[in-house]
Amino acid sequence: MCRELEKACREVDCPLTLQLQAGFDHSYYFISTFMRDHLTYYASALGGVGAAAWGPL
């Protein structure tokens, strides 16, 4: 499914950052490894504060 998304984005020139890690699925443990990056990105995009203001997650 990820490869189809990658192909569709490329076909319409839509920027995509796709993180694939061998041996990982979409379990809580995998998602938790990049949650801070995810929240920081969206907070910035929405004009909010950065992750430094949140303290440890």
ROSE-4610 file (N, C-alpha, C; in Angstrom, 1 decimal, always signed):
// ROSE-4610
residu = [M/M/M/C/C/C/R/R/R/E/E/E/L/L/L/E/E/E/K/K/K/A/A/A/C/C/C/R/R/R/E/E/E/V/V/V/D/D/D/C/C/C/P/P/P/L/L/L/T/T/T/L/L/L/Q/Q/Q/L/L/L/Q/Q/Q/A/A/A/G/G/G/F/F/F/D/D/D/H/H/H/S/S/S/Y/Y/Y/Y/Y/Y/F/F/F/I/I/I/S/S/S/T/T/T/F/F/F/M/M/M/R/R/R/D/D/D/H/H/H/L/L/L/T/T/T/Y/Y/Y/Y/Y/Y/A/A/A/S/S/S/A/A/A/L/L/L/G/G/G/G/G/G/V/V/V/G/G/G/A/A/A/A/A/A/A/A/A/W/W/W/G/G/G/P/P/P/L/L/L]
num = [1/1/1/2/2/2/3/3/3/4/4/4/5/5/5/6/6/6/7/7/7/8/8/8/9/9/9/10/10/10/11/11/11/12/12/12/13/13/13/14/14/14/15/15/15/16/16/16/17/17/17/18/18/18/19/19/19/20/20/20/21/21/21/22/22/22/23/23/23/24/24/24/25/25/25/26/26/26/27/27/27/28/28/28/29/29/29/30/30/30/31/31/31/32/32/32/33/33/33/34/34/34/35/35/35/36/36/36/37/37/37/38/38/38/39/39/39/40/40/40/41/41/41/42/42/42/43/43/43/44/44/44/45/45/45/46/46/46/47/47/47/48/48/48/49/49/49/50/50/50/51/51/51/52/52/52/53/53/53/54/54/54/55/55/55/56/56/56/57/57/57]
x = [+0.8/+0.0/+0.9/+2.0/+2.8/+3.4/+3.7/+4.3/+3.3/+2.0/+0.9/+0.8/+0.9/+0.8/+1.9/+3.1/+4.3/+4.2/+3.7/+3.5/+2.5/+1.3/+0.3/+0.8/+1.5/+2.1/+3.1/+3.9/+4.9/+4.1/+3.1/+2.3/+1.7/+1.3/+0.7/+1.6/+2.9/+3.9/+3.5/+3.1/+2.7/+3.9/+4.4/+5.5/+5.1/+6.0/+5.8/+7.0/+6.9/+8.0/+7.5/+8.1/+7.6/+8.7/+8.4/+9.4/+9.1/+10.0/+9.9/+11.1/+10.8/+11.9/+11.7/+12.7/+12.6/+12.3/+11.4/+11.1/+10.1/+9.6/+8.6/+7.3/+6.2/+4.9/+4.3/+3.0/+2.4/+1.9/+2.7/+2.4/+2.7/+2.2/+2.4/+3.9/+4.7/+6.1/+6.8/+6.4/+7.0/+6.6/+5.3/+4.7/+5.4/+5.6/+6.1/+7.5/+8.2/+9.6/+9.7/+8.6/+8.6/+7.4/+6.7/+5.6/+6.0/+7.1/+7.5/+7.7/+8.4/+8.6/+7.2/+6.3/+5.0/+4.2/+4.2/+3.5/+4.2/+5.5/+6.3/+6.0/+5.9/+5.6/+4.2/+3.2/+1.9/+1.7/+2.3/+2.2/+2.8/+3.9/+4.6/+3.7/+3.2/+2.3/+1.1/+0.6/-0.7/-0.4/+0.9/+1.3/+1.3/+1.5/+1.5/+3.0/+3.1/+4.4/+5.2/+6.5/+7.3/+7.3/+8.0/+8.0/+8.7/+9.7/+10.4/+9.5/+8.4/+7.5/+6.6/+6.6/+5.7/+6.4/+7.7/+8.4/+8.5/+8.9/+9.1/+7.7/+7.7/+6.5/+6.5]
y = [-1.2/+0.0/+1.3/+1.3/+2.4/+2.8/+1.7/+1.9/+2.6/+2.2/+2.8/+4.3/+4.6/+6.0/+6.8/+6.2/+6.9/+7.1/+6.1/+6.3/+7.4/+7.3/+8.3/+9.8/+9.9/+11.3/+11.7/+10.8/+11.2/+11.5/+10.8/+11.1/+12.5/+13.0/+14.3/+15.4/+15.1/+16.0/+16.5/+15.6/+15.9/+15.5/+16.5/+16.1/+15.0/+14.1/+13.0/+12.7/+12.6/+12.0/+10.7/+9.6/+8.3/+7.6/+7.2/+6.5/+5.0/+4.3/+2.8/+2.2/+1.4/+0.7/-0.8/-1.5/-2.9/-3.5/-4.4/-5.2/-4.5/-3.3/-2.5/-2.5/-2.6/-2.4/-1.1/-1.0/+0.2/+0.1/-0.7/-0.9/+0.4/+0.4/+1.5/+1.8/+0.7/+0.9/+1.6/+1.2/+1.9/+3.4/+3.6/+4.9/+5.8/+5.3/+6.1/+6.6/+6.0/+6.4/+7.7/+8.1/+9.4/+10.3/+10.0/+10.9/+12.3/+12.5/+13.9/+14.7/+14.0/+14.7/+15.0/+14.1/+14.2/+15.4/+15.5/+16.6/+17.9/+17.9/+19.2/+19.7/+18.8/+19.3/+19.9/+19.2/+19.8/+21.0/+21.1/+22.3/+23.5/+23.3/+24.3/+24.7/+23.7/+24.0/+24.8/+24.5/+25.2/+26.5/+26.9/+28.1/+28.0/+26.8/+26.6/+26.6/+26.2/+26.2/+24.9/+25.0/+23.8/+22.8/+21.7/+20.6/+20.9/+21.9/+22.3/+22.8/+23.4/+23.9/+22.8/+21.6/+20.5/+19.7/+19.8/+18.9/+17.5/+16.6/+15.2/+14.6/+13.8/+13.1/+11.7]
z = [+0.0/+0.0/+0.0/+0.7/+0.8/-0.6/-1.4/-2.7/-3.6/-3.5/-4.3/-4.0/-2.7/-2.3/-2.8/-2.7/-3.3/-4.8/-5.5/-7.0/-7.3/-6.6/-6.8/-6.5/-5.5/-5.2/-6.3/-6.7/-7.8/-9.1/-9.4/-10.6/-10.7/-9.5/-9.5/-8.9/-8.7/-8.2/-6.8/-6.0/-4.6/-3.7/-2.9/-2.0/-1.0/-0.7/+0.2/+1.0/+2.3/+3.1/+3.6/+3.1/+3.4/+4.2/+5.4/+6.3/+6.3/+5.7/+5.7/+6.4/+7.4/+8.2/+8.1/+7.6/+7.5/+8.9/+8.9/+10.1/+11.0/+10.7/+11.5/+10.8/+11.7/+11.2/+11.7/+11.8/+12.3/+13.7/+14.5/+15.9/+16.7/+17.9/+18.8/+19.0/+19.1/+19.3/+18.1/+16.9/+15.8/+15.7/+15.8/+15.7/+16.8/+18.0/+19.1/+18.8/+17.9/+17.6/+16.8/+16.2/+15.4/+15.8/+16.9/+17.3/+17.5/+18.2/+18.4/+17.1/+16.1/+14.8/+14.2/+14.3/+13.7/+14.3/+15.6/+16.3/+16.1/+16.1/+15.8/+14.4/+13.4/+12.1/+12.0/+12.5/+12.4/+13.3/+14.5/+15.3/+14.5/+13.9/+13.1/+11.9/+11.2/+10.0/+10.4/+11.6/+12.1/+12.8/+12.9/+13.6/+15.1/+15.6/+17.0/+17.6/+18.8/+19.5/+19.1/+19.2/+18.9/+20.1/+19.8/+20.8/+22.0/+22.0/+23.2/+24.3/+23.9/+24.9/+25.5/+25.0/+25.5/+26.6/+26.7/+27.6/+27.1/+27.9/+27.4/+27.1/+26.0/+25.6/+26.1]
